[in-house]
Amino acid sequence: MIITVSRVVISPGKESEAEDFAKRVANYNKKQPGVENSTVMRPLQGLRSRISLASRFSSLAAWEELRKKRTEDPEWQALSKELPDYFVPNTMEWNQYEVIE
């Protein structure tokens, strides 16, 4: 199992819109084969201007398939064009984890 976590800084005054956008991305992810869950998170402490998206994939191969699909998927392309509207440029952090149980 693989978990990816993306974190980004929200543009000032765009908190509500950024959360709605992140929820749409999570819902998009949840519809994809091999995606077990996708969750939007915000910090309870510290920098409240950040938002995170964690997605759990059944395997690394499932994550790779989704990544490939996104390059040609019109729904994803439309979503990704909205990124600059809600987030501070060059602030995205992305990590990928292997789950050890």
Kinemage of the C-alpha trace (Angstrom):
@kinemage 1
@onewidth
@group {chain A} dominant
@subgroup {mainchain}
@vectorlist {calphas} color= white
{ca met a 1} P 0.000 0.000 0.000
{ca ile a 2} L 1.188 3.510 -0.874
{ca ile a 3} L 0.111 6.825 0.666
{ca thr a 4} L 0.813 10.141 -1.001
{ca val a 5} L 0.584 13.426 0.880
{ca ser a 6} L 0.556 16.795 -0.865
{ca arg a 7} L 0.686 20.016 1.131
{ca val a 8} L 0.381 23.530 -0.219
{ca val a 9} L 0.034 27.101 1.056
{ca ile a 10} L -3.355 28.708 0.440
{ca ser a 11} L -3.415 32.154 -1.168
{ca pro a 12} L -4.575 34.897 1.238
{ca gly a 13} L -8.357 35.215 1.278
{ca lys a 14} L -8.872 31.975 -0.678
{ca glu a 15} L -9.319 29.544 2.233
{ca ser a 16} L -12.890 28.488 1.464
{ca glu a 17} L -12.289 28.156 -2.273
{ca ala a 18} L -9.071 26.199 -1.687
{ca glu a 19} L -10.853 23.745 0.600
{ca asp a 20} L -13.623 23.241 -1.951
{ca phe a 21} L -11.048 22.692 -4.677
{ca ala a 22} L -9.122 20.166 -2.564
{ca lys a 23} L -12.361 18.271 -1.887
{ca arg a 24} L -13.024 18.091 -5.638
{ca val a 25} L -9.528 16.656 -6.164
{ca ala a 26} L -10.135 14.105 -3.388
{ca asn a 27} L -13.463 13.120 -4.969
{ca tyr a 28} L -11.763 12.763 -8.352
{ca asn a 29} L -9.143 10.508 -6.787
{ca lys a 30} L -11.756 8.367 -5.004
{ca lys a 31} L -13.372 7.513 -8.345
{ca gln a 32} L -10.123 6.077 -9.747
{ca pro a 33} L -9.233 2.366 -9.755
{ca gly a 34} L -6.733 1.409 -7.060
{ca val a 35} L -7.455 4.454 -4.883
{ca glu a 36} L -8.662 3.255 -1.493
{ca asn a 37} L -9.183 6.682 0.079
{ca ser a 38} L -8.424 10.358 -0.464
{ca thr a 39} L -8.753 12.850 2.383
{ca val a 40} L -8.391 16.623 2.709
{ca met a 41} L -6.751 17.821 5.932
{ca arg a 42} L -5.946 21.163 7.513
{ca pro a 43} L -3.706 21.724 10.536
{ca leu a 44} L -5.195 22.209 13.986
{ca gln a 45} L -2.047 23.993 15.117
{ca gly a 46} L 0.617 26.068 13.474
{ca leu a 47} L 0.195 27.480 9.980
{ca arg a 48} L -3.531 27.464 9.247
{ca ser a 49} L -2.846 28.707 5.731
{ca arg a 50} L -1.842 25.200 4.619
{ca ile a 51} L -3.965 22.367 3.335
{ca ser a 52} L -3.030 18.738 2.705
{ca leu a 53} L -4.419 15.928 0.605
{ca ala a 54} L -3.600 12.345 1.561
{ca ser a 55} L -4.481 9.503 -0.812
{ca arg a 56} L -4.086 5.793 -0.191
{ca phe a 57} L -3.387 3.515 -3.161
{ca ser a 58} L -3.565 -0.268 -3.243
{ca ser a 59} L -0.092 -0.422 -4.803
{ca leu a 60} L 2.647 1.615 -6.419
{ca ala a 61} L 1.370 0.351 -9.780
{ca ala a 62} L -2.087 1.843 -9.030
{ca trp a 63} L -0.480 5.212 -8.279
{ca glu a 64} L 1.543 5.044 -11.508
{ca glu a 65} L -1.588 4.220 -13.521
{ca leu a 66} L -3.428 7.221 -12.102
{ca arg a 67} L -0.452 9.456 -12.814
{ca lys a 68} L -0.408 8.293 -16.450
{ca lys a 69} L -4.172 8.674 -16.802
{ca arg a 70} L -4.090 12.266 -15.554
{ca thr a 71} L -1.892 13.381 -18.445
{ca glu a 72} L -4.744 12.690 -20.888
{ca asp a 73} L -7.866 12.981 -18.728
{ca pro a 74} L -9.872 16.135 -19.573
{ca glu a 75} L -11.488 16.177 -16.116
{ca trp a 76} L -8.068 16.235 -14.438
{ca gln a 77} L -6.707 18.790 -16.878
{ca ala a 78} L -9.604 21.128 -16.074
{ca leu a 79} L -9.034 20.693 -12.332
{ca ser a 80} L -5.285 21.260 -12.545
{ca lys a 81} L -5.768 24.566 -14.379
{ca glu a 82} L -7.448 25.927 -11.243
{ca leu a 83} L -4.415 25.370 -8.985
{ca pro a 84} L -2.953 28.883 -9.423
{ca asp a 85} L -6.308 30.418 -8.437
{ca tyr a 86} L -6.126 29.130 -4.856
{ca phe a 87} L -2.532 28.413 -3.881
{ca val a 88} L 0.741 30.291 -3.530
{ca pro a 89} L 3.063 29.302 -6.419
{ca asn a 90} L 6.008 26.988 -5.694
{ca thr a 91} L 4.791 25.996 -2.217
{ca met a 92} L 3.620 22.444 -2.878
{ca glu a 93} L 5.373 19.716 -0.932
{ca trp a 94} L 4.757 16.140 -1.983
{ca asn a 95} L 5.713 12.921 -0.219
{ca gln a 96} L 5.058 9.289 -0.954
{ca tyr a 97} L 5.108 6.565 1.706
{ca glu a 98} L 5.079 2.798 1.727
{ca val a 99} L 2.754 1.489 4.432
{ca ile a 100} L 4.367 -1.049 6.730
{ca glu a 101} L 1.903 -2.996 8.829
